[in-house]
Amino acid sequence: MTKLTRRNFIRLAGAGAATAVLAACNPNSTNLTPTSPGETPLPATLPPATLPPPTAVPSADFVPDVEIALRAVEDTAVIFPNVNTNVWRIQGELLQGDAHTLQPVPDSYLGPTLRLRKGQKVRIHFTNELPEESIIHWHGLHVPANMDGHPQYAVGSGQTYVYEFEVLNRAGTYWYHPHPHGRTGPQVYAGMAGFFLVSDDEEDAANLPSGEYDIPLVLQDRRFDDNGQLVYLGNGMMDQMMGFLGNQLLINGQPDVTLPVAARAYRLRLLNGSNSRIYKVGWEDGSPFTVIGTDGGLLEKPVERPYLTLAPAERIEIWVDFNGRSLNSELKLVSLPFTTGEFQSGQFPVLTVHIEREATENVALPEKLSSPNFFAAADSERTRTVALLMQGGWTLNGRTFEMTGVTDDETIPLNAIETWEYVNDSAGRGMGMGMMNMSLPHPMHMHGESFQVIERQINASGKAAWETLSEGFVDEGWKDTVLVMPGERVKVLRRFGDFTGLFIYHCHNLEHEDMGMMRNFKIV
């Protein structure tokens, strides 16, 4: 699908005023292990844990429609010509089901794309062959607590965890990635992620571009050493506190991507799979975007945006019709300049679209895409506030992660509909060591059912930075991750239904998550 050329690494903008302070705090902090030339400094492994046997085993009374084996392995991938880059990846094998259910991503370290339909029952055997514990989270899927990939269920090397669940989600672009506590960042960065695409009858009726005209694209930034090996947390404490940023952009695991297309309509599914980088995606010629879907599936009707703000873990689906463009012409997708207050990003290329052939047929953009069946604000039974604070580190209401710990104000009745307000308008406090007050954007993710974004408020101090990204927010659809900018308060509305047990909510800046900016909520 890609035509690759070797060119200079993309130079992405660095951090702002806080970086010097963070570097001074701990200039040499790093979790890298020493390497010899040609070896990867990623990831540093933890000592093997003494773990109980896997807590999930195949059920005799569960009859799957689809059965899949996934293995987490150490491997290599060709990212640059004639270079074998060491990666950690997820390999897949279809044990039962239609052949299209599991689709490897060509020439990529990414895990296979899984394609399921709403209502299907799926069994997935996850075997961990890494030198440290791991577990897989089905990001955006509505599944029982013990099938969600909570860190307490992480399995050690050589162990297998068996997932069994029914696909309850509406059609949409979901994904999967590791979720062990303290190690999510390095494992995702090493290559462990993949798409989980759900279809249903409602999506079929919309007659959207399909097959080769339906293209999932994951954006990930990486750093490489002179030997073409991945480097992680090279700036130690600064990378942890700000979030890790690479200087080379990869699309589906490859650099410098040119996407050959026909002169017709396409459905492009964009996933920000980066550890912490935010993208402000735009066409270089200023063409607007037609958005048809967000994290939790199709919108009710298409909406237009001048650019797209894509925070870590967010997905946006766009309708792009190349009909009318000249053969052999090119259209460039870029990330536009913006600021978040502490961080400034310049413009850099994302990918090039090459119109290489005429089309024999086309499809029309539907006026209506779906019936999202949203809740009303009046349905909310309670409002909970979550303050995003720096207090000796990144915290939620001043608390950090406890493996099974949960407070009374994180305990929710089954099937309750609630409003949660994420508050990012308080400056950092209690940092010590002469640290300055600092506020950063936080992409907040809730496990379980999707939510609606019902209100945003921005204070005067954050407004200037907020306005560099706000026209790219797409709040009209179901979401599971929402970007909360410095100085902003965001209200979301969701149901906590069907399944009891421990689930988690956290910042999807993976370095922040690994530092403990994550908490349990318990449905009872």
KEMAR-78336 format. One record per residue: x, y, z of N, C-alpha, C, O in turn; residue in three letters. Coordinates in steps of 0.05 Angstrom, whole numbers, plus 5000, padded with zeros to 4 digits. Atoms other than C-alpha are relative to their C-alpha. Last residue first. Layout:
N
XYZXYZXYZXYZAla;...
REM end
This chain:
524
501150184980457449575840497049974997495749825011Val;502950015005461649905787498949785017499849555017Ile;501350264995468550075813497050024995495750195007Lys;502749954991473050625787498649735002499349544987Phe;502350185004480450535787497450145005497250325021Asn;501550094976485551085780498049794992497149774969Arg;502050205006491051305732498649915026499949895046Met;502449835004496151855731497749834989496849864967Met;502150034980501151365762497650174996495850185014Gly;499249874975507751505729497849995021498350065044Met;498050174987506050995675501050115026501849975044Asp;501450244990499751385658502049835015501349745037Glu;501549924977503752035652498549765013498549735037His;498049954979508751695606498650095026499350015048Glu;499250254988503051405566502150035021502249875040Leu;497149945003499652075553501349775015501249765040Asn;498950175021493051705555502650114989503650014969His;498949845021491252015622501249814980502749634987Cys;497249904998487251525663500650204978499150234958His;500049755016480751175678502750135004503950115026Tyr;498149784995480550455702499450244982498350214960Ile;499149895026475549895711501850245006502150325029Phe;498149785001474149475773500750064971501449884955Leu;497250054996467849055777501750254997500750474994Gly;498949904975460649045753503049945001504049794984Thr;498050164986458448965681500950145026501550385026Phe;499750295008452149175644501949845017501349625024Asp;502050215001452449935651501149724995503449694987Gly;498250204989456450535672498449745003497649665025Phe;501350214984452851035628502249815009504249764996Arg;499950285008456351655602498449835019497749915042Arg;502450144990456452415601500149714991500549664967Leu;500850225017462852825593497749865014497549865038Val;502050184989464453515620499349784980498849844956Lys;501550155020470953865601498149825015498949665032Val;501850194986474254415641498249874980496950014964Arg;502650095009480054775608498749825020499949675035Glu;502049804996485855205631497249914993495450084993Gly;499449834977491054735601497950235002497450374983Pro;497749815003487554305549500550155026498850165044Met;500649784981483153695564502550195000504650125011Val;497849824994483353225504499150225018497250375011Leu;500549725005477852695506502450175009503550125031Val;497649844992478451945500499450294993498450344971Thr;498950134976472651445498502550145010503550075031Asp;497249984995468151835450500849815023499249735039Lys;499250154977461251785418503150005003504549974983Trp;500450295000460252335367500649875027501350005046Gly;502750085007459053085361499549705003497249615002Glu;501550094976465253285400497249904994495749835012Asp;502550115011469953345340498549875023499049645030Val;501450194983475453815363497549904985496150064973Phe;499650275009479454135305498749795018498849555012Gly;501750055024476854835315500349724989498849644971Glu;502850054993479754815386498249954976496249804978Ser;500850285005487054715368497049965000496049764990Leu;498450115022490455405363499249714993500149614973Thr;501049915026484655705403501749904977500849904954Glu;502450155006486555305465499050064972498249884957Trp;499050275009493555615465497649834991497849704971Ala;498449965024490556325468501049734989500849694965Ala;501649965025484956125516501750024975501049914954Lys;499550215020489155815571498850054973499249894954Gly;497250065002489956415617500649794979502849794967Ser;498649795015482956675603502949934996504049984975Ala;499649754985479456035625501850184983502950114963Asn;497249935000476655515577500450265015498950455011Ile;499649724990469955165586503050055001504549885010Gln;497349914996467754545547500150295010498550455000Arg;499449724995461054195552503050045002504449875013Glu;502349834998457353565532500650295005498950465002Ile;498949754990462753085508497750204999496750274978Val;500549765017458952425501501550245013501550265038Gln;501449774987461551775531499550224979500550214957Phe;499349735011463551085506498450215015496450165028Ser;501849885020462650465550501050284991502450415006Glu;502850085000468350115586498550154978499550184956Gly;500650275009475050435602497049945001495650055018His;501550164981475551185609499549724987498649714964Met;501350245011480851585573498649855023499749835045His;501250174979483152295588498449784988496649824971Met;502150155013487952625538498849795020500149595026Pro;500350284991491653105584497849874984495549964986His;502550135008494353775561500049715009502149585010Pro;499750135027500054065603497249894992495549865009Leu;502550125007500354545663500349904971501350044954Ser;500150095028506654745699497349874995496249725012Met;502750095006508255115763499849934970501050074953Asn;502049805007515755175768497349874998497049634993Met;501550035024520054665803498050224997496750305016Met;500149765016524854935855498449974975498650154958Gly;497649975015526454245882499950244981501250234960Met;497450004986519354165905502350044981501950074957Gly;498050155015513453975860502749985015504149795012Met;498650204984508154155911502249854985502849624993Gly;499349924973503654505861501649785013501549555005Arg;498550204984502154495787500750115028501050355031Gly;497250035005497155015762501249795018500149725039Ala;498449944976489754895767502949954993503649754982Ser;499649724998485354955705501550085025501550315034Asp;497149965004485554235682500750305002502350404987Asn;499249724995478754015708503050024998504549905013Val;497150004998475553375681500950295001500250454984Tyr;498749755008468053385696503049985005503949965028Glu;497349974988464552715699501250254988501250294963Trp;498349805012457052695687502750005015502750025039Thr;498749784985453452065706501450194982502250134959Glu;499249815021448551535681501150255015499650375031Ile;500349714995448050965730500950154976502750074961Ala;501949885019447250255702499550305006497750414995Asn;500350125026450949935761497750144985495650194996Leu;502150215002452050405819499849904971500150064952Pro;502349915016458750775819498049774998498749544994Ile;501850235000464650755866497350084989496150284998Thr;499550145025470151265852498349744997498949574980Glu;500949835022467651745905500949904973500550044952Asp;502949985001467951185956499150174977497050124964Asp;501249844979475251065939496950004997495849904977Thr;502249835010478550515899498750145023498450025045Val;501149804983484950115908497950174987498150244963Gly;502850074996486049485867498650215018496450175026Thr;500850225017492749655836497149925003495749894983Met;499750234982493550335867498749764986496549794975Glu;501250275003494650895818500649825023502949805032Phe;498850165021495951615839498949715001497349655018Thr;499450294995491752095879501449884976501149984954Arg;497850024981491552865883500849715006502549665023Gly;501049914974484752895849502149955022501449885045Asn;502949965004487852515791498850055028498849875045Leu;502050134983495452585795497250054990496750244975Thr;502749965011501652765755498049835015498549595020Trp;500350165024507852805798497250044990495750195003Gly;497850194998509753115865500249824976502049654975Gly;499449984971502953435861502149795006501649575015Gln;497350094994501553585788500550055029500750285038Met;498249844984494053615781502849884999503249644998Leu;497550105012488453385736502350175010502650405001Leu;498049795003482353495780502649884990503649685001Ala;497350125000476752985770502050224994502150324971Val;497949835010469753235788502749865003503349755024Thr;497550044986463752785794502150174988502250204963Arg;497649895012456752985774502349955018502350015042Thr;498049894982450752555791502250124984502750044961Arg;500850044973444352255762501950125020501350165044Glu;497850034981445152505691499149995029497550165038Ser;499950284991439052385648502149965022502149765036Asp;501950034978437853145644500049725010499049675033Ala;498749914976444153195601498249965025499249925047Ala;500449724995440552775550501450085026501649925044Ala;501549924976443252105528499550305000500950454986Phe;498749864978445351975457498250025024495750015021Phe;501550054975442151465411501450115025501949975044Asn;498250054977447751495358498549945026499749825044Pro;501649904978442951395299501549955026501349735036Ser;500850194979447451315239498150145019497650385017Ser;498250224997450451625176499049795020499349555015Leu;500150104972445252115151501749755001501649584983Lys;500949784984446452545089499849925030500450085047Glu;502750004989450451985059499450255015501150375028Pro;500049954971456652155018497250005010495550165001Leu;500749734992455951854949500050025031499549825045Ala;502350004982459551234923499650295010501450455010Val;499649834977464251164863497549975018495549865009Asn;502549954985465450714804500650185024502950225031Glu;502250095016470650564750497350045013495250035000Thr;501750194987475950994782497749914982496850074966Ala;502849935001481751334747498449785015499449565020Glu;501750145020488851194769497150115002496250225022Arg;498550145020494951474806498249874978499249784958Glu;502350105016492352014851501249874976502150014957Ile;499449995029498352054899497649894985497049654987His;501950165016496952214972500650044971500850274962Val;500749895027502952445012498149814986498549574985Thr;499850185022503752315087499350144974498250364975Leu;501250254990504752665153500149784979501449584983Val;501650175018509253255137499049755015500349655033Pro;498450215011511553755191498249824983495849814988Phe;501250165021509054425217501949784990504349834988Gln;499949885027511654685283498749824980497749604987Gly;499550185022509554455352500050154974498150304968Ser;500749895027509954885414500849794979503049674980Gln;498950145023509654615485499150134974496850214972Phe;497350094993508554925554501549894975503949844976Glu;499049844978502655335530502849935007504750095004Gly;501650084976499354805487500850165024500050095047Thr;498749984974501655105421498149895021495749915019Thr;501849944978499954975348501750035026504149975026Phe;498949894975503254905280497850055021495550125014Pro;499849715000499954445228501150115026501049975047Leu;500849924974501053695220500750305003503050384999Ser;497949894983501253545146498850035029496450015033Val;501149974973497353155094502350085018504449965018Leu;498450064977499853275023498550055026497250265030Lys;501349854979495753204960501549935026501849695032Leu;499650084972499152974897498650195019498350435013Glu;499749784981497452984823500449905028499849665034Ser;497249954993498952394778500450255017502750345021Asn;498350234998491852414750502950085005503850274993Leu;498550095023488453074762501649755005502649715027Ser;497149924999483453154818501549874976500849654967Arg;499649735011476053114799502950105002503650304990Gly;501249965026474552514843500350294991499850475007Asn;497949915017479252484903499150034971500650094953Phe;500650075028473452424951502150134982502250384980Asp;498449845019475652405024499349914972499749674966Val;500850075027470952175080501650194981501550434984Trp;500649795020474252215147499249884974500149664966Ile;500450115027474451765209499150234981497450394988Glu;501849845016477452045273499849874972501949804960Ile;500450085028480751635327498050194987496150284999Arg;502449925014483551875394500049894971502149854959Glu;502150204998488851465430497450084986495649914983Ala;499450294997493752045437497549835006496049905024Pro;498450064977490552705416500649715002499349554989Ala;499950284994488152855346501949955023504349955019Leu;498450034977485853555329499949715010497749615017Thr;500850204980483253555259501949995023504349955018Leu;497850184993483454145210499049815022496749845031Tyr;497749905015478554615176502549845004504349834987Pro;498049874984472754175201502350114983503049984963Arg;497649905013466353945168501850145020500950275038Glu;499349734992461053495197502550094987504149924978Val;497349895003457752875169500250285010498350445009Pro;499749905027451252615200502850124997504150195017Lys;502750005011449452215261500050094971498649984954Glu;501649784991456752075273497249974989496649804973Leu;500949805018459651385261498450235013497050185033Leu;501550065024463451005313499050234984500050464988Gly;502150204996465751055385498249964976495949874979Gly;499150244986472451405375497949785000498649544995Asp;498149954979469951885321500649745015500149525004Thr;499950174976466451825255502050095020504050225013Gly;502350184999464252165190499949835025497949715031Ile;499750204978468652775187497549845001495349945001Val;502750114995469053165121500349775020501449565013Thr;500450294995475653545124497049955003495550105015Phe;501250094975477054235095499649705001499949564980Pro;502650125004482054375039498949915027500349825044Ser;502249874985487654835061497349884996495349995007Gly;501249805017492754635007497650145014496250305001Asp;498249775005497154295059498750224983499550454986Glu;499050015027491353865082501750244994501050475002Trp;501249835021490953885157501049934973503249824970Gly;499850105027492253465219498550184981496250254985Val;501949815012493753815284500049944970501550074955Lys;499849925028497253235319497750194993495550165002Tyr;502549905011498353135394500550084971502650194965Ile;500249785019504452725415497250064991495749874985Arg;501049744989504252325479499550224980498350424987Ser;500050004971505551585467498950255012497350245031Asn;497649904988503451595394499849995031497649985042Ser;498950214984497851145368502650095013504149925023Gly;497549914987493751725342501049795019500049775041Asn;499650064972488751345299502750135009504750094996Leu;497649894988486151605232500149935030498250005045Leu;500350024971480951195194502750085012504749945009Arg;497450014986480651405121499550015030498250195040Leu;500349984971474351245082502749965013503849745013Arg;498650184981475551375009499050055028498150275035Tyr;500249964972471651684951501449795017501349555009Ala;502650064990474151674879500050045031502050145042Arg;501549755000480051854835497149955008495349964992Ala;501649965025484051234853498450265004498150365026Ala;502950024999489351244908498850024972500150114953Val;501149985027496751134920497049955001496049775014Pro;502450175002498851304991498950034972497850244965Leu;501749905022505951574996497749804996498249564992Thr;502050165014509251435064498650164978497750394982Val;500149875027515651765087498049854982498749774960Asp;499549725003516751285146499450094971499249934953Pro;498149935021513450615159500450304997498550455002Gln;497350114995510050315220502150054979504249944980Gly;500250305001502850425197502849875002503349674989Asn;502850065007504851155186499849704996501149594978Ile;500650255014511351325221497049984995495550045013Leu;502850095001513652025241499849754984500949734962Leu;500650135026520952125260497149905001496449755019Gln;499349825021523252605315499649884972500649994952Asn;498050095019519952265374500650214979499450434979Gly;500449905027516452575434502249894982504649914989Leu;497950065020515752245502499250104972497050064963Phe;501050195019511152585553502149974978503350164969Gly;501349875022512553225591498549804982496449864970Met;501949794990514052915658498550144978496150204981Met;502150114983517052265632497950215008495550165007Gln;501850165017520852565574497749895017495549865007Asp;501549815017523853105620498049854983495749934981Met;502349884985525552585673498450194982496050214985Met;500550074972529952185625497550145011495350115000Gly;499649764984531852555561498949955029498450145043Asn;497249915001533051915521500550245017502850305024Gly;499449844976526351645544502950085001504250065022Leu;502349914984526051135487501050135026502950055039Tyr;499049884975530950985430497650115015495950255003Val;501749824985529050515373501350095026502749945039Leu;501450134978534650225331498450215016499250445019Gln;502750065007536650475262498449865022496449735016Gly;500250275011544050415276497249924993496649694987Asn;498650015026545051165284499949724987500549694963Asp;497149934998539751175338501349974973499949924953Asp;498250215007532251215325502950085004503550325001Phe;497249925003526651635354501749754994501249545004Arg;497950174989519251495343502750154998503050334982Arg;497449875002512751855327502049835016501449725037Asp;498250044976506551445314502650144995503850114974Gln;497849814999500551575267501649955026500449955048Leu;499149934973496050975254502450184998504350124984Val;497349884999492350935187500650085029499250235041Leu;499249914973486250495174502950094999504649974987Pro;497150024992484250495100500450095028500250335034Ile;500349964971477250355072502749955013503549725016Asp;500649724997477750414996499450085029498750315035Tyr;497649845004481249744989499650305004501650455005Glu;497950155013475049405018502650174999503450285019Gly;499250254987469749905035502349874985503249964964Ser;497850135015467450615019501049765016501449785041Pro;497549854999461050755058502149854983501849614977Leu;498750045026454250455039502550174998502950324979Asn;499049745008450650745101501549994973502150204961Ala;502149855014446550105106500950274991499850394972Ala;500450115027452749695122498050174984498450224960Asp;497849915017454350165180499749894971500250044952Glu;500449725004447450045210502250114982501750274964Glu;502049965022448149295200499650294994499250374971Asp;502750084992454549255241498150064977498950174956Asp;502049935020462149305234497249915011497149755029Ser;502650134996467649305287498150104978498150344972Val;502149865015474949455273497449845002497449604997Leu;502250174995480349265324497550134988496350315001Phe;502849915003486749585301498149785007498649545002Phe;501350085025493649395328497150104999496050185020Gly;502649875003498849555381498849904974500249814956Ala;502350174993505349275409497350164998496550285018Met;501450105023510949625371497449855006496149754987Gly;498450215012516449795421498649884976499849734960Ala;497949885016512850445437501649804985502549854962Tyr;501349895023506750065461502150114981502050074957Val;501050225016511249655506498550094976498849984954Gln;497950135015515350255531498949774982500049724961Pro;498649835018509150665549502249864984502149864959Gly;501649965024504950115580501550164979501650094955Thr;498550095024510449915628498450024974499249924953Arg;497249905001508650245694501549934975503750024972Gly;499449754986502349825703502950074999504749905005His;498950074974501449305648500750265015501750455002Pro;500849824978496649555594501149905027499749915047His;499450104973498649295525499150195022498750435017Pro;497249954992495049525462500549905028498649845042His;499150154977488549425424503050065005504550124986Tyr;497350115003484549855377500849855025499349865045Trp;498950054974477550115361502949894997503849854974Tyr;497150055001474950415297501149995028501550195041Thr;498249784994467350365296502949914998503549674993Gly;497850005019461049955287501950245005500950465012Ala;500949925026456949945351502450004981504750014990Arg;499749735011460049585409498750044973498449854958Asn;502449844994457348955442500150274987498050414985Leu;499549735010462548455415497450165002495550114987Val;501749945023461347855459500650294992500950465009Glu;502049794998466947655505498450024975499349934953Phe;502550095012472147125521497950225004497250295026Glu;502249815001479347295535497649874987497949744967Tyr;502150065019484446765554497750205003496550225025Val;502549904990490946975587497949964979498450024955Tyr;502249935019497146565572497650105016496849995036Thr;502750054992503746505610498050104979498650264962Gln;500850275003510746415583497149945008496249715005Gly;498950135023513347075610499249704999499649565019Ser;497150005003508747355663500949854975499249744960Gly;498850274997501447525660503050014994503950184978Val;497650045016498148195674501249735005501349645028Ala;500150265014491248115705502549954983502549764967Tyr;499850224980492148665757500049724987500849535000Gln;497250084993493849145700500249775020502249635021Pro;499149864976486549135676502849915008503449675006His;497149955000486148845606500950175024502950315021Gly;499349735009478648915596503050054999503850264988Asp;499350035028476548175600501250264988501850284964Met;497750195002476348135676500949954971502749794967Asn;497649894987472048765679502449824997504649924992Ala;499950044971466948515628502750085012504750104998Pro;499750284993467148825558500049975031500450175045Val;501650034976465249485525499949705007498349554996His;502050225000470849595475498649995027499850035048Leu;502649915010474150275469497949795001495649854998Gly;500549714995481350025476497350084986497150064962His;501649965024481549265481498850285001496750335012Trp;502449854996487049225534498750054973500050134953His;501149845022492348685528497450135008495650005019Ile;502850065003496648435586498950184978500050394973Ile;501649835018504048425599497149905001496549695011Ser;502850055001509448155646498550194981499550414975Glu;501449874977516748175630497049964996496149874976Glu;498550054975521747785586498850155024500150175045Pro;498149794994516647755529501449945027500549775042Leu;497350115004513347115506502150215004504450184995Glu;497949804996506347305532502749864999503449705016Asn;497750134988500846875504502350205001503150314980Thr;497749825001494047205491502349865015502149815039Phe;497950104983488746695473502450184997503750194976His;497349935007482747065444502049895021501749965044Ile;498150104980475646795445502850074990503550004967Arg;497350045007470347195407501649905024501349985046Val;498650084976462847205407502949924992503349774973Lys;498350245001459847595350501349955027501950135043Gln;501550254994454148075365501749754998500849545008Gly;501649984976457248685331498449745003497149654985Lys;502749885002461748455275498750005028499249835045Arg;502250144988469248335280497450144994497450384987Leu;502649895010475348555240497849815010497649585003Arg;502250194994482148465275497450134991496850364998Leu;502649864998488048835244497849795004497649604989Thr;501950035022494448445257497550165006496750215029Pro;501550254998499548735305497949984978497350184965Gly;502750004987503849305281498949725002499449554985Leu;499850134974511249185265497349985014497149855034Tyr;500449844976509749345192500549835025500149595025Ser;497549854996511349125121499950175025500750405025Asp;497650055015504148905108502450185008502050425013Pro;499349745012499148965165502649974985504649924997Val;497349894994496648255179500450274986499350314963Pro;498649905023489048155171502750125008502850335020Gln;497349924991485147735220501650074975502149904958Leu;500149914972477547685210502850105010502950305025Thr;499449724999478147655134500150115028500850355032His;497249935006478946905136500650295002502950375009Ala;499649935028472246785169502950104996504150225014Asp;501349765010472546455237500650054971502249924959Gly;502750055009476645965278498750264991499050465004Gln;500650284994483945915297497349914990496849684984Leu;502950054999486246555265499649705004500349544987Leu;500950235016493546675282497049965004496049955026Glu;502750124998496547325307499649764982500949734961Gly;500650175023503247635323497449855004496749795027Gln;502150194995503948215372499549854974498749974954Ile;502449995016510448595369498049785008498749605024Arg;501950194987516548785408497450024985496550244979Trp;502749914991521649115363498849785018499849565019Val;501150174979528949075342497450125010497350355017Asn;500449864975530249445277498749815020496749685014Thr;501950154983533149045220499850145027501750135043Asn;499549984971536349545172497849835014495449865009Val;497650164993537249445097500650025030502949975038Asn;498850205018532249995080502549875011504350015022Pro;498249865019529050335140501449794983501949574992Phe;501249745001523150045179501550184980500350344966Ile;498549835019524849315169498550264997496450284984Val;501749895022522148965231501850174982503750304992Ala;498849785014525548525284498050094978496349934969Thr;499650055028522648075337501550234988502450415002Asp;497749835009521247995411500649934971500749694964Glu;497450125004514347675420502150224995501450454987Val;498249774997507347805445502849904999503649745016Ala;497550054985503047235418501650265000502050394980Arg;498249785002495747275396502449955018502249865041Leu;497750024983491446665383501850244994502650294972Ala;497549895010484546785354502249955021501649955045Ile;497950064980477746455360502750074988503350014965Glu;497349945009471546725326501949925022501549985045Val;500349995029464246495333502850044987503349954965Asp;499249775015465846275404499349984970499349764959Pro;499750105027461745785446500750244981499050404974Val;499849785018462545945520500749894972502749774968Phe;502649925009459845385564500150254981498050364974Asp;501350225014466445025573497450084987496549974967Ala;502550094987469945665591498749794983498549814958Ser;502350045017477145765569497649895016497949725033Pro;499650255015481646015625497649954982495450064988Val;502050065020482446695657500749754985502949724975Ala;502650004987486146815722497849954980495549934989Thr;501949835013492946615695497249975012496449755019Pro;500850105026497146255748498050194987496750355001Pro;501750234999499646695805499449904972499950044953Pro;502849965005505447145792498449755004499549535001Leu;501150264991512547205817497050034999495850175016Thr;501749994976514947785774499149715008498949544991Ala;502550165002520747735726498550005026499649985048Pro;499650284992525548315737497549844998495349955003Pro;500150034971523648925696500649715008500349534991Leu;501950194989525849035625500150005030502150075043Thr;498750124977529049645593497949825014495649905017Ala;500449854975525649735527501649885022502449645021Pro;502849994993528849935483498949715000499649554983Leu;500249924972536250075479497249995010496650125031Pro;502049804993536449655415500250085030500549905047Thr;502150104983542849315395498150225007498750465006Glu;501950175014546749515333497949885018495949775008Gly;500949905026552749795371498249794987498849554986Pro;497749985018553049525443498950094973496550074968Ser;500050165024547549685492502650024985504150224989Thr;497649965018546749945562499949814977498949584979Pro;497850184992539549905588502450044981502050114958Thr;498750155021534950505582502149815011503349865032Leu;500450294994530450715639501349834979500549604976Asn;500850165024533051425640499549725008500549635028Thr;501950224994534451985690499249864974498349994955Ser;499050265010540652365670498149775004498849544999Asn;499149995027538253085675500849734989500849704964Pro;498750265002534052995737501149964972499949814957Asn;500950164977531053645762501449735000502149635022Cys;498449944977535254055714499349835024501049775041Ala;497450115004532053705656501850055023503449875031Ala;500250294996525253865683502749874996503349685011Leu;500450054972526954605691499949705005501149605025Val;497549954987529854645621499849945030501749835042Ala;498150225005523754305593502650045014503849855025Thr;499850194977518654765626502349804996503249685016Ala;498649894977519655345578500649805022502649815035Ala;499749724994517754995514501450055026503449915033Gly;501749894979518454305485500750285007502750394997Ala;499450084973521454125418498250135021496350285013Gly;499349784981518754195348500449895028499249695036Ala;502449914987518953585302500850205022503050185034Leu;499249854975524653495254497550115012496350305002Arg;501749764995522652955205500950135026501350005046Ile;502050034979528452485192498450265002499550484999Phe;499149914973532052615126497749965020495349985013Asn;499449714999529752215066500750075029500649905047Arg;498349934978529251485044500550305000501450414979Arg;497549885008523251354999501650075025500450135046Thr;498349894980517350895010502650114988503749994970Leu;497549965016511450744966501950155018501350385026Lys;498349774997505950475011502350004980503349784973Thr;501649765000500050005000501750255000500750464992Met;
REM end
